[in-house]
Amino acid sequence: MTIEIDPRLLSTKESVVGEKWQAWEKKNFNIHRGVVEWYVDEGFQSIDEIALRIREGVKAQFRPGWLRGFGFGTVLHFSEIPSDFSNICSHIDTRNKKHGVWQWTVACFDEDKRAFGIHTWLHGYLRPVYDSVLSQLDSRGYECESVDADVDKLFVVLGQIAKVCKAVKIVGGSIG
């Protein structure tokens, strides 16, 4: 199954990684985003190996630069599941990374017609693509689940500081 992506959001890009790797991209002065669909058919021992291959592939396929941030999503088709599959959540980024922010993944288990999506807590340009992928899978009879990754601890602390500052400002304003 190949996913369909609205060409107004992303354009098909010829794969430089391999025939089991399909890529889409949006690149202009302000934005650089990509999506990869990959049929994971090699015998990987761990999800960490798969994540490393994805990051290497993204770097080769999209050549993210430091000037314009790069965000990407993945649709992964598994025939075999590594025993540490639950660790995939740790690979979805909650903050910027030098060679791209892995914003979401949809893991497809095609034989069982099941899909599991994980999205970072912050929704942006690629969220409609993520929603569309899950909708396409659902319409093809897949049982789909979706979760958002937890907010990064730094942002939780910053939110708490902002609340305290707001309270201080309210109290300080009523005194003066």
C-alpha positions in Angstrom: 0.0 0.0 0.0 1.4 3.4 -1.0 0.0 6.4 0.8 -1.3 9.4 -1.1 -0.3 12.9 -0.1 -2.0 16.1 -1.1 0.4 17.6 -3.8 -0.4 21.1 -2.5 1.4 20.1 0.8 4.3 17.9 -0.4 5.6 16.8 -3.8 6.9 13.3 -4.7 10.7 13.1 -4.6 12.7 10.4 -6.3 14.3 8.1 -3.8 18.0 8.1 -3.3 17.8 5.5 -0.6 16.3 2.5 -2.2 13.2 1.0 -3.9 11.4 0.3 -0.6 11.7 4.0 0.3 9.2 6.6 -1.0 9.7 10.3 -0.3 7.7 13.5 -0.4 9.0 17.0 0.2 8.1 20.6 0.6 11.0 23.0 0.4 11.0 26.8 -0.1 12.7 29.8 1.6 10.7 29.4 4.8 9.9 25.7 5.2 11.5 22.3 4.7 9.4 19.3 5.4 9.5 15.7 4.3 7.6 12.4 4.6 9.1 8.9 4.1 7.2 5.7 3.5 9.4 2.6 4.1 8.8 -1.1 3.9 11.1 -2.4 6.6 11.9 -5.8 5.3 15.4 -6.3 6.6 16.1 -8.3 9.8 16.7 -5.5 12.2 17.5 -6.6 15.8 16.2 -3.4 17.5 14.1 -0.3 16.9 17.2 1.7 17.6 18.8 0.2 14.5 15.7 1.1 12.5 15.7 4.6 13.8 19.4 5.0 12.9 18.7 3.8 9.4 15.8 6.3 9.1 17.9 9.2 10.3 20.7 8.2 7.9 18.2 7.9 5.0 16.6 11.2 5.9 20.0 12.9 5.9 20.8 11.5 2.4 17.3 12.0 0.9 16.6 15.5 2.1 20.0 17.0 3.1 18.6 19.1 5.9 20.4 22.4 6.5 21.1 24.4 9.6 19.5 27.6 8.3 16.0 26.3 7.8 14.7 23.7 10.2 13.6 20.4 8.8 10.7 18.3 10.1 9.7 14.9 8.9 7.2 12.1 9.4 7.5 8.4 8.6 5.1 5.7 7.5 6.8 2.4 8.4 5.5 -1.0 7.2 6.6 -3.9 9.3 6.6 -7.6 8.5 8.5 -8.5 11.7 8.5 -6.5 14.9 11.7 -6.0 16.9 11.3 -7.1 20.6 12.0 -3.5 21.8 9.4 -1.9 19.5 7.9 0.1 22.3 11.1 2.2 22.4 10.0 3.8 19.1 8.3 6.5 21.2 11.8 7.7 22.4 12.7 8.5 18.8 9.9 11.0 18.2 11.5 14.3 18.9 10.1 16.9 21.2 12.7 19.6 20.2 14.8 20.7 17.3 17.6 18.4 16.1 20.5 19.4 13.8 19.6 16.9 11.1 15.8 17.1 11.3 13.0 16.8 13.8 11.2 13.4 13.6 7.7 14.7 14.2 5.6 11.6 13.8 5.5 8.0 12.7 2.8 5.6 11.7 3.7 2.0 12.2 1.8 -0.3 9.9 1.4 -4.0 10.5 0.0 -4.9 7.1 -0.6 -8.6 7.7 -2.7 -7.8 10.8 -4.3 -4.7 9.3 -3.3 -2.6 12.3 -1.6 0.8 12.5 -0.2 2.8 15.4 0.6 6.5 15.1 2.8 8.6 17.4 2.9 12.3 17.0 5.0 14.9 18.9 3.0 17.1 21.3 3.4 20.1 19.0 1.2 20.0 15.9 2.4 21.9 12.7 2.6 21.8 9.0 2.8 18.0 8.7 -0.2 17.2 11.0 -2.7 17.1 8.1 -0.5 14.5 6.4 -0.4 12.4 9.6 -4.2 12.6 9.9 -4.6 11.8 6.2 -2.4 8.7 6.5 -4.4 7.3 9.4 -7.7 8.1 7.6 -6.4 6.3 4.5 -5.4 3.3 6.5 -8.8 3.3 8.3 -10.7 3.4 5.0 -8.7 0.3 3.9 -9.8 -1.7 6.9 -6.9 -1.1 9.3 -7.5 -0.8 13.0 -5.8 2.5 13.9 -4.6 4.0 17.2 -3.0 7.4 17.6 -1.3 9.1 20.5 0.7 12.3 21.1 4.1 12.1 22.7 4.5 13.8 26.1 5.4 17.4 26.4 9.2 17.9 26.8 10.2 18.5 30.5 11.8 21.8 29.6 8.5 23.1 28.2 6.6 21.9 31.3 9.0 23.9 33.5 8.8 27.0 31.2 5.0 26.8 31.4 5.2 26.7 35.2 7.5 29.7 35.2 5.1 31.6 32.9 2.2 31.0 35.3 4.3 32.2 38.2 5.3 35.3 36.3 1.7 36.0 35.3 0.6 35.7 39.0 3.4 38.0 40.1 2.4 40.6 37.5 -1.3 40.4 38.6 -0.3 40.9 42.2 2.2 43.6 41.4 -0.2 45.4 39.3 -2.9 45.5 42.0 -0.5 46.8 44.6 0.9 49.7 42.5 
